[in-house]
């Protein structure tokens, strides 16, 4: 949401006024004054403005992941984008708004998919497989958000504006552990398994894959998910070795 105040204050207490940014930027950027509403497509129309906005989010995400959210300023983002600070305010009123757009797009796509998979049900192992595949499937579209969440999640959850991050984490854990507990009760997963510990192990293994996975690699996302599930659920022994150990 665009703010009409001249002050651009972050959640961390730092502030940068539009006026001061425009003084540094020069006359060319004065079209976005404090009394003029800002939209996603200011300075561009239609698809071009949306694409520019998306490019800014992706660029900022890389900087947040590399430098940290607190250490990255609006000026840093604008400079990396090859624009003046005042021009960035045509698209976003603060770096917090950029982070919001990045994380909400990821959560709003993935969390409903988790809910759907669990609601439709089926054997626990199959449902868990679908959850893992959905998590891997988000890598291509939301890898920047995942990397930022990994590096900045703890700090973001301390900021009231980003309370939804902790809420999304809690719901995800509830959905996944619900499936794991059902699998324990049905005998699909071994008795005595700690559902929360199993969830956190699977989550961390899957999430860390976002750092190396590339959609153009030799394996599809379903193939990678299948390999991970085989390792997590079956162990790394072959069926023959497992059968021999059972006999022994």
C-alpha positions as CSV (number, residue, x, y, z in Angstrom):
1,X,0.0,0.0,0.0
2,X,1.4,3.4,-0.9
3,X,1.9,5.8,2.0
4,X,1.1,9.5,1.7
5,X,3.5,10.5,4.4
6,X,6.8,12.0,3.3
7,X,8.7,9.7,5.6
8,X,9.6,6.2,4.5
9,X,10.3,4.4,7.7
10,X,11.2,0.8,7.9
11,X,10.3,-1.6,10.6
12,X,13.8,-1.3,12.0
13,X,13.5,2.4,12.7
14,X,15.5,3.7,9.7
15,X,13.8,6.3,7.6
16,X,14.3,7.8,4.2
17,X,12.0,10.6,2.9
18,X,10.7,10.7,-0.6
19,X,11.7,14.3,-0.7
20,X,15.3,13.6,0.2
21,X,15.4,10.7,-2.3
22,X,14.1,13.0,-5.0
23,X,16.6,15.7,-4.2
24,X,19.4,13.2,-4.7
25,X,17.6,11.8,-7.8
26,X,16.9,15.1,-9.6
27,X,14.0,16.5,-11.5
28,X,13.4,13.4,-13.6
29,X,12.0,11.5,-10.6
30,X,9.8,14.2,-9.2
31,X,6.7,12.7,-10.9
32,X,6.1,10.5,-7.9
33,X,5.5,13.1,-5.3
34,X,4.0,12.4,-1.8
35,X,0.6,13.5,-2.8
36,X,0.4,11.3,-5.9
37,X,-0.9,7.8,-5.4
38,X,1.5,5.1,-6.5
39,X,0.5,2.0,-8.4
40,X,2.3,-1.1,-9.6
41,X,2.5,0.4,-13.1
42,X,3.5,4.0,-12.4
43,X,6.2,5.0,-14.9
44,X,5.1,2.1,-17.2
45,X,1.9,0.8,-18.5
46,X,0.3,-2.7,-18.6
47,X,2.5,-5.7,-18.8
48,X,5.8,-3.7,-18.9
49,X,5.2,-2.3,-15.4
50,X,4.3,-5.7,-14.0
51,X,7.4,-7.2,-15.4
52,X,9.5,-4.4,-14.1
53,X,8.0,-4.9,-10.7
54,X,8.6,-8.6,-10.7
55,X,12.2,-8.0,-11.8
56,X,12.7,-5.6,-8.8
57,X,11.3,-8.2,-6.4
58,X,13.7,-10.9,-7.7
59,X,16.7,-8.5,-7.6
60,X,15.9,-7.4,-4.1
61,X,15.4,-11.1,-3.0
62,X,19.0,-11.9,-4.2
63,X,20.3,-8.9,-2.2
64,X,18.3,-9.8,0.9
65,X,19.6,-13.4,0.8
66,X,23.2,-12.2,0.3
67,X,23.5,-9.1,2.5
68,X,20.6,-9.6,4.9
69,X,17.3,-7.7,5.1
70,X,18.5,-5.2,7.6
71,X,21.7,-4.4,5.8
72,X,20.0,-3.9,2.4
73,X,18.6,-0.3,1.8
74,X,16.2,1.1,-0.8
75,X,19.1,2.9,-2.3
76,X,21.1,-0.3,-2.7
77,X,18.2,-2.0,-4.5
78,X,17.7,1.0,-6.8
79,X,21.4,1.3,-7.6
80,X,21.5,-2.4,-8.5
81,X,18.5,-2.0,-10.7
82,X,20.1,0.9,-12.5
83,X,17.6,3.5,-11.3
84,X,17.4,6.4,-8.9
85,X,15.9,5.9,-5.4
86,X,12.9,8.1,-6.2
87,X,12.0,5.9,-9.2
88,X,11.9,2.8,-7.1
89,X,9.0,4.4,-5.1
90,X,6.9,4.3,-8.3
91,X,6.7,0.5,-7.6
92,X,7.1,0.0,-3.9
93,X,6.8,2.3,-0.9
94,X,9.5,0.5,1.1
95,X,11.8,-2.5,1.2
96,X,9.3,-4.2,3.6
97,X,6.7,-4.0,0.8
98,X,9.1,-5.8,-1.5
99,X,9.6,-8.5,1.0
100,X,5.9,-8.8,1.6
101,X,5.2,-9.4,-2.1
102,X,8.0,-11.9,-2.3
103,X,6.9,-14.0,0.6
104,X,3.1,-13.8,0.2
105,X,3.3,-15.0,-3.4
106,X,5.2,-18.1,-2.2
107,X,2.9,-18.7,0.8
108,X,-0.3,-18.0,-1.1
109,X,0.5,-20.6,-3.7
110,X,2.1,-23.4,-1.6
111,X,0.0,-23.4,1.5
112,X,-3.3,-24.0,-0.3
113,X,-1.7,-26.8,-2.2
114,X,-0.6,-28.5,1.1
115,X,-4.2,-28.1,2.4
116,X,-5.6,-29.6,-0.7
117,X,-3.3,-32.6,-0.7
118,X,-4.0,-33.4,3.0
119,X,-7.8,-32.8,2.6
120,X,-8.0,-35.2,-0.4
121,X,-6.3,-37.9,1.7
122,X,-5.2,-41.4,0.8
123,X,-2.4,-43.6,2.2
124,X,-0.1,-41.6,4.4
125,X,3.0,-42.5,2.4
126,X,1.4,-41.3,-0.8
127,X,0.1,-38.1,0.8
128,X,3.6,-37.4,2.2
129,X,5.0,-38.0,-1.2
130,X,2.6,-35.4,-2.7
131,X,3.6,-32.9,0.0
132,X,7.3,-33.3,-0.8
133,X,6.6,-33.1,-4.5
134,X,4.6,-29.9,-4.0
135,X,7.5,-28.4,-2.0
136,X,10.0,-29.3,-4.8
137,X,7.6,-27.9,-7.3
138,X,7.7,-24.5,-5.7
139,X,11.5,-24.2,-6.4
140,X,11.3,-23.0,-9.9
141,X,8.9,-20.1,-9.3
142,X,9.8,-19.2,-5.7
143,X,13.4,-20.1,-5.2
144,X,14.3,-16.5,-4.2
145,X,11.6,-16.4,-1.6
146,X,12.8,-19.8,-0.2
147,X,16.4,-18.6,0.1
148,X,15.4,-15.4,1.8
149,X,13.1,-17.3,4.2
150,X,16.0,-19.6,5.0
151,X,18.5,-16.8,5.7
152,X,16.1,-14.2,7.2
153,X,13.2,-16.1,8.7
154,X,14.2,-15.8,12.3
155,X,14.7,-12.0,12.0
156,X,11.5,-11.5,10.0
157,X,9.4,-13.3,12.6
158,X,10.5,-10.6,15.2
159,X,8.8,-7.9,13.0
160,X,5.0,-7.6,13.6
161,X,4.4,-6.9,9.9
162,X,5.7,-10.4,9.1
163,X,3.8,-12.3,11.7
164,X,2.2,-14.4,8.9
165,X,5.6,-16.1,8.3
166,X,5.4,-17.8,11.7
167,X,1.7,-18.6,11.2
168,X,2.5,-20.2,7.8
169,X,5.3,-22.3,9.4
170,X,3.0,-23.4,12.2
171,X,0.2,-24.5,9.8
172,X,2.7,-26.3,7.5
173,X,4.1,-28.2,10.5
174,X,0.6,-29.1,11.6
175,X,-0.4,-30.5,8.2
176,X,2.7,-32.5,7.7
177,X,2.8,-34.0,11.2
178,X,-0.9,-34.9,10.9
179,X,0.0,-37.1,7.9
180,X,3.0,-38.6,9.6
181,X,1.0,-39.5,12.7
182,X,-1.7,-41.1,10.6
183,X,1.0,-43.1,8.9
184,X,2.3,-44.3,12.3
185,X,-1.2,-45.3,13.4
186,X,-1.8,-47.2,10.1
187,X,1.5,-49.0,10.3
188,X,2.9,-47.4,7.1
189,X,5.6,-45.7,9.2
190,X,7.5,-47.3,12.0
191,X,6.1,-47.3,15.5
192,X,7.8,-45.0,18.0
193,X,8.7,-42.4,15.3
194,X,8.6,-38.8,16.6
195,X,6.3,-37.0,14.1
196,X,7.7,-33.5,14.8
197,X,11.3,-34.6,14.5
198,X,10.5,-36.6,11.3
199,X,8.8,-33.5,9.8
200,X,11.6,-31.2,10.6
201,X,14.2,-33.6,9.2
202,X,12.2,-33.9,5.9
203,X,11.6,-30.2,5.8
204,X,15.2,-29.3,6.2
205,X,16.4,-31.9,3.7
206,X,13.9,-30.7,1.1
207,X,14.4,-27.0,1.7
208,X,18.2,-27.1,1.5
209,X,17.8,-28.7,-2.0
210,X,16.5,-25.2,-3.2
211,X,20.1,-24.0,-3.0
212,X,21.3,-26.4,-5.7
213,X,18.3,-27.5,-7.6
214,X,17.9,-26.1,-11.2
215,X,14.8,-26.9,-13.3
216,X,17.0,-27.4,-16.4
217,X,19.1,-30.2,-14.8
218,X,19.0,-33.8,-15.8
219,X,16.3,-34.8,-13.3
220,X,12.7,-33.5,-13.2
221,X,11.3,-32.1,-10.0
222,X,9.3,-35.3,-9.6
223,X,12.4,-37.5,-10.1
224,X,14.3,-35.5,-7.5
225,X,11.4,-35.7,-5.1
226,X,11.2,-39.5,-5.7
227,X,14.9,-40.0,-4.9
228,X,14.6,-37.9,-1.7
229,X,11.5,-39.8,-0.6
230,X,13.2,-43.1,-1.3
231,X,16.2,-42.1,0.9
232,X,14.1,-40.7,3.6
233,X,11.4,-43.4,3.8
234,X,13.3,-46.5,2.7
235,X,16.9,-45.7,3.7
236,X,19.8,-46.1,1.3
237,X,20.0,-49.9,1.4
238,X,18.8,-51.9,-1.6
239,X,15.7,-54.1,-1.2
240,X,18.0,-57.1,-1.3
241,X,20.2,-55.9,1.6
242,X,17.1,-54.9,3.6
243,X,15.6,-58.4,3.1
244,X,18.9,-60.1,4.1
245,X,19.2,-58.0,7.2
246,X,15.6,-58.9,8.2
247,X,16.3,-62.6,7.8
248,X,19.5,-62.2,10.0
